Amino acid sequence: VPDDTVLSYYAKVKVADVVRVYDGSDFSIIGHNSKKVLTDKPSTTGKNFTRNNIKSELIPQFLYSKTPFRWLIQNGFNWKVSEIEPGGKAAWRIEYDLPTNEEITMYHGMLTIDRNSLMPTAWEKNTEFMSIQTEYNKLTLDYLYPAKALDADHFDALDYPSDYEVEIIPPPQKGVEPLAKGDAFIEFEALDTKGNKVNVDLKSEPGKLLLLDFWYLGCAPCVRAMPELEKLARTFDKDDLKILGLNPIDHPTKKSEQISQLQNTLGISYPFLFIDRIVSEKYQVSSYPTLYLFHEGTLAFSKYGYDGDFSALEEIIAELLKD
């Protein structure tokens, strides 16, 4: 796609029981276990159509380049090519290392490109995050029509039973305002890293300050903030200040071990809890990390993002404990 303002491919990607489809106009996610279909109309305004509308796991950025691995060459990445025959089909395997930074300390990727269609059929990546945790992902791409020759009328990709519940995703709303000072604490349920249910309320611990930290694994600023929060946990008595790390993004079963390892590596003593995204929506969380400090059931202080400075938070905790 020369100017990246339209997407000229029809694509169907299968991962376990979930099918992701682009039919030339809409993106749809079909969940066969849940019997639900989500359909999202992409934005067609401005440039960078693909980058603005597709998450990397749906159609990676190499898909829309005329030369499948041109972006590797142009950006000067370390890469090598070998010839393979997976399943008897001629293909290229392209291995590459992307530049690292203090957040992503290692990124090794591997593409499998079909030599006939010049289309990617698999994408694998190994990522190391802040020299603390590693993650491996593999995406297999299955194309119904790897070229743009057919009309959308002939593209029967959205094939699912009629009893599936269909939801059209509304256009994104502009900026969600966070909670304001004086807003009331909202009770909620959570899961700890061992899968036990936890009721989070203020009734069982009257008079205690409660600091909520909304975070997730892939958020480097969130992880950077944790040692600073641990300092607060050690500075103030546990009977005066309670800190909870609330994770609405990562899967409780799939990520609990990795999160426990992170907790041990960083020496974090306060608990990490998994919450439903509905809880983060009720708390109007739109950026990570988000910190809310509650005193006597109302919001006393809030902080968004990580700048390395927790002095204001520490001062207000000390002041509130004096009262």
Helices and strands as residue ranges (DSSP letters): E 11-15, E 18-22, E 27-31, E 36-40, H 49-53, G 61-64, H 70-74, E 78-84, G 86-88, E 91-97, E 104-114, E 120-129, E 133-140, G 152-154, E 165-168, E 188-192, E 197-200, E 209-214, H 220-235, E 241-247, H 252-266, E 272-274, H 277-282, E 290-295, E 298-304, H 311-322
